[in-house]
Amino acid sequence: MNSYGPGAEPAVEWCVVASAVGPLLLAATPAGLVTVAFHARPDVRDAALSRLRTRLGTEPVEAPGSARLAEPIRRLAAYFAGELRDFGLALDWSLTASFPREVLRELASGVPYGTVVGYGELAARVGRPEGAQAVGAAMGSNPLPVVVPCHRVVESDGGLGGFGGGLETKRHLLALEGVLPQPLF
């Protein structure tokens, strides 16, 4: 018997995996992938786990061999190897609500691999053409970066805009998808 009751599984399982942009913390619930966190050093990992604990009301359990995480791990590896364009994963949207959720769902379904969209255009797509700044805030709070591709949202003048994983990570992801040239080094 475990602390979840006889035969029960933990509500949130997590692990850290290596990627082309550094270590990623992945967490999943029975509903699907709930979090991807960049630069999963101990301080970042601890903050992400604390957020999960607070927002989901349960203790995340480290589970590197989790069946729940196996497919997200496999698909992220394929993406970074240039072999996958659409994740097609079950996602748990419980860490987002209202406008940010609407924006992130539109981003996930309407901005395919190898393309970009402006903050204002994405705002217009969800019926708030004046909401470019609110779209930026939604991108900054995206709990599922890479899988819900906030790196594909750019400024209308061609600038990269911001990115929670850092601009070098954003450049790397856009280069991987053929939007930007590959670095020479």
Backbone torsions as a table, in degrees:
resi	resn	phi	psi	omega
1	MET	NA	139.9	176.6
2	ASN	-112.3	-178.0	-176.6
3	SER	-71.6	-4.6	179.8
4	TYR	-97.6	1.2	-178.8
5	GLY	101.4	165.6	-177.5
6	PRO	-61.0	121.0	175.8
7	GLY	74.9	-2.4	-177.9
8	ALA	-81.5	153.2	177.5
9	GLU	-104.3	156.1	176.1
10	PRO	-63.9	151.1	-179.2
11	ALA	-72.8	-31.9	179.5
12	VAL	-132.4	123.1	175.4
13	GLU	-114.0	144.6	-177.9
14	TRP	-142.2	162.1	171.8
15	CYS	-159.6	166.9	175.3
16	VAL	-113.1	131.6	179.5
17	VAL	-125.1	151.3	176.0
18	ALA	-77.3	148.5	175.1
19	SER	-148.8	173.2	178.9
20	ALA	-65.9	-15.5	178.7
21	VAL	-112.0	18.0	179.3
22	GLY	103.0	179.3	-176.6
23	PRO	-66.6	136.8	177.8
24	LEU	-116.5	135.2	170.6
25	LEU	-91.9	127.3	176.1
26	LEU	-115.4	138.2	175.7
27	ALA	-135.9	143.3	-179.4
28	ALA	-138.9	151.3	173.8
29	THR	-113.9	176.3	174.8
30	PRO	-58.7	-23.8	179.0
31	ALA	-78.3	-24.6	-179.7
32	GLY	147.9	-171.5	178.9
33	LEU	-63.7	129.6	-176.1
34	VAL	-114.3	-24.7	-177.6
35	THR	-148.9	141.2	165.6
36	VAL	-130.1	123.3	179.8
37	ALA	-122.6	127.0	177.7
38	PHE	-71.7	160.5	170.2
39	HIS	50.7	52.5	-170.7
40	ALA	-74.1	54.9	170.5
41	ARG	-69.2	168.6	-177.2
42	PRO	-52.7	-42.6	-178.7
43	ASP	-67.1	-40.9	178.0
44	VAL	-68.0	-43.9	178.6
45	ARG	-58.5	-47.8	-178.9
46	ASP	-62.0	-39.9	178.7
47	ALA	-66.2	-42.1	179.2
48	ALA	-64.2	-42.1	179.2
49	LEU	-67.0	-37.4	177.1
50	SER	-63.3	-42.3	177.1
51	ARG	-60.8	-44.5	179.0
52	LEU	-62.0	-45.9	-179.8
53	ARG	-57.7	-46.8	-178.1
54	THR	-69.2	-48.7	-174.4
55	ARG	-74.0	-33.5	-176.6
56	LEU	-101.5	-9.3	175.3
57	GLY	68.6	29.6	179.4
58	THR	-149.3	158.2	-179.4
59	GLU	-83.8	115.9	175.4
60	PRO	-64.4	140.5	-177.1
61	VAL	-114.0	127.1	176.6
62	GLU	-67.4	127.4	-174.5
63	ALA	-148.9	71.3	-176.3
64	PRO	-61.1	-23.3	179.0
65	GLY	-99.0	16.8	-174.8
66	SER	-62.0	131.4	173.6
67	ALA	-63.9	-32.6	-180.0
68	ARG	-64.2	-31.2	-177.7
69	LEU	-97.2	-11.1	-174.2
70	ALA	-58.8	-46.7	-177.7
71	GLU	-70.2	-44.4	174.2
72	PRO	-57.5	-39.8	178.6
73	ILE	-63.1	-46.4	-179.2
74	ARG	-61.7	-44.8	-176.6
75	ARG	-71.5	-35.5	175.1
76	LEU	-65.0	-40.8	177.4
77	ALA	-61.3	-42.9	178.8
78	ALA	-65.1	-39.5	177.5
79	TYR	-60.4	-50.6	-177.8
80	PHE	-67.7	-21.1	175.4
81	ALA	-85.1	-0.1	179.9
82	GLY	78.3	18.8	-175.4
83	GLU	-106.9	-0.4	-175.8
84	LEU	-137.9	134.2	180.0
85	ARG	-114.2	-20.6	-177.9
86	ASP	-136.3	121.4	-174.4
87	PHE	-69.5	-40.1	178.2
88	GLY	56.3	33.8	-178.3
89	LEU	-96.3	151.8	168.6
90	ALA	-69.3	130.9	-179.1
91	LEU	-118.3	140.7	174.0
92	ASP	-99.2	112.1	-175.4
93	TRP	-90.6	13.5	-172.2
94	SER	-68.0	-12.4	178.3
95	LEU	-91.5	3.3	177.0
96	THR	-129.1	158.0	179.4
97	ALA	-149.6	164.2	172.8
98	SER	43.9	-128.0	-174.0
99	PHE	-57.4	-48.0	178.5
100	PRO	-57.0	-40.2	179.1
101	ARG	-63.9	-42.5	179.7
102	GLU	-60.9	-44.8	179.4
103	VAL	-64.3	-46.3	-177.8
104	LEU	-65.8	-37.1	176.9
105	ARG	-65.8	-40.8	176.9
106	GLU	-64.1	-42.1	178.1
107	LEU	-59.8	-47.8	-177.9
108	ALA	-62.7	-37.6	-175.6
109	SER	-95.7	-23.2	-170.0
110	GLY	-114.2	0.8	179.4
111	VAL	-126.2	90.6	-173.4
112	PRO	-72.3	164.8	175.3
113	TYR	-45.4	136.0	174.9
114	GLY	81.0	9.0	177.9
115	THR	-127.3	164.0	175.2
116	VAL	-131.3	163.8	178.2
117	VAL	-140.2	146.8	176.5
118	GLY	-80.3	156.4	177.5
119	TYR	-56.5	-46.0	-179.2
120	GLY	-65.0	-41.4	178.6
121	GLU	-63.2	-41.6	178.5
122	LEU	-64.9	-39.2	176.4
123	ALA	-60.6	-44.0	179.3
124	ALA	-63.1	-37.1	-179.7
125	ARG	-62.0	-28.2	179.6
126	VAL	-102.2	16.9	172.9
127	GLY	83.0	16.6	178.0
128	ARG	-130.7	70.9	-175.0
129	PRO	-57.8	-22.1	178.2
130	GLU	-89.4	5.0	-171.0
131	GLY	-98.4	29.3	-178.5
132	ALA	-57.6	-41.9	179.9
133	GLN	-67.2	-37.1	177.2
134	ALA	-65.8	-34.4	174.9
135	VAL	-64.1	-42.5	177.0
136	GLY	-58.1	-42.8	177.8
137	ALA	-64.4	-38.9	177.8
138	ALA	-63.8	-39.3	178.3
139	MET	-64.0	-41.0	-179.6
140	GLY	-66.3	-23.2	-179.9
141	SER	-103.3	8.4	-179.0
142	ASN	-59.8	115.8	179.4
143	PRO	-81.3	-3.8	-174.5
144	LEU	-129.7	49.1	-178.5
145	PRO	-59.2	158.7	-172.5
146	VAL	75.8	-59.2	-179.0
147	VAL	-68.0	-44.8	169.0
148	VAL	-102.6	100.2	-158.6
149	PRO	-75.8	69.7	179.0
150	CYS	-64.3	-16.6	175.8
151	HIS	-66.1	-16.0	-179.5
152	ARG	-86.4	2.3	179.6
153	VAL	-100.4	123.7	-174.6
154	VAL	-130.4	170.2	178.4
155	GLU	-75.0	153.4	-177.7
156	SER	-64.9	-25.3	179.7
157	ASP	-87.4	8.0	178.6
158	GLY	95.6	-7.4	177.0
159	GLY	-68.5	157.8	-177.8
160	LEU	-71.2	-28.9	-173.7
161	GLY	78.7	-164.5	-180.0
162	GLY	-91.3	176.1	176.4
163	PHE	-168.6	126.9	-178.0
164	GLY	-61.2	-26.6	178.9
165	GLY	-87.7	0.4	-178.1
166	GLY	96.1	149.8	-176.7
167	LEU	-65.9	-32.2	177.1
168	GLU	-64.3	-38.2	177.1
169	THR	-65.4	-43.7	178.7
170	LYS	-60.7	-45.1	177.9
171	ARG	-59.7	-43.3	-179.4
172	HIS	-61.4	-45.7	-178.8
173	LEU	-64.9	-41.5	178.3
174	LEU	-68.1	-35.2	175.5
175	ALA	-67.0	-42.3	177.9
176	LEU	-56.5	-38.3	-178.3
177	GLU	-86.8	1.6	176.5
178	GLY	82.4	9.5	179.0
179	VAL	-79.2	-38.5	176.8
180	LEU	-114.1	155.4	175.3
181	PRO	-65.5	148.7	175.8
182	GLN	-66.6	142.1	176.1
183	PRO	-62.5	151.8	-177.4
184	LEU	-79.3	-15.1	-176.8
185	PHE	-91.7	NA	NA
